[in-house]
Amino acid sequence: MPIKFCIIYKKKFLKKNIKINLLDLGCGDGRDSFYFAKNSKINVIGIDKSSIAIKKNNFYKKNEKKNNLFFFNFDVKNPKIKNIKKFDVIYLRFFLHSINLKTQNILFKNINQMIKKKGKICLEFRTIKDPLFKKGKILSKYERFIDHYRRFINLSELINIKFMKKNFRIKYLIERKGLSKFKTDNPVVARLVLEKK
């Protein structure tokens, strides 16, 4: 079952009958990748550093018989990405808050090279307004350890980074509870869609 953000983005921003290349960065179990790939006009590449997740996704892909869906094992900490095709959409759900600030900076520089002009970057992430931010072991100003590592994003700081303002414009932004409920967890998350200038 795809995540609501995935469904909303597809309805709001993806035009029908137009071919696009979409990168699902940190695709995990691949459910959003599979959802996007239901549209044969969308060529989807899902990447994740977990070789186990990618192996499972490729196994399920065989049953789906999709020729517009591909999964690869890749670590975004790689500071230089070469010979990568340009994407119309780069999709990152619950990924940004799983990496540290240094990796985030490398990531956005790579994304800037990988996205087409007027291409969209779609992000959903936990923010410092999430109640979990006040719990767990404090690792740094925004980093916490609560059963696993999380870096809670200061939305205002993110959108005002000089590099971000220079290269991207905001097309959609919302921050609140109720967007990504899972069982008893109802985090404060931001949904942000950026467009490459």
HELIX and SHEET records of a PDB file:
HELIX    1   1 LYS A    4  PHE A   13  1                                  10    
HELIX    2   2 ARG A   31  PHE A   36  1                                   6    
HELIX    3   3 SER A   51  GLU A   64  1                                  14    
HELIX    4   4 LEU A   96  SER A   98  5                                   3    
HELIX    5   5 LEU A  101  MET A  114  1                                  14    
HELIX    6   6 PRO A  131  LYS A  134  5                                   4    
HELIX    7   7 LEU A  155  ILE A  159  1                                   5    
HELIX    8   8 LYS A  162  ASN A  167  1                                   6    
SHEET    1   A 7 LEU A  69  ASN A  73  0                                        
SHEET    2   A 7 ILE A  42  ASP A  48  1                                        
SHEET    3   A 7 ILE A  20  LEU A  25  1                                        
SHEET    4   A 7 PHE A  87  ARG A  93  1                                        
SHEET    5   A 7 ILE A 115  ARG A 126  1                                        
SHEET    6   A 7 VAL A 189  LYS A 196 -1                                        
SHEET    7   A 7 PHE A 168  ARG A 176 -1                                        
SHEET    1   B 3 LYS A 137  ILE A 138  0                                        
SHEET    2   B 3 GLU A 143  PHE A 145 -1                                        
SHEET    3   B 3 TYR A 149  ARG A 151 -1                                        
END                                                                             
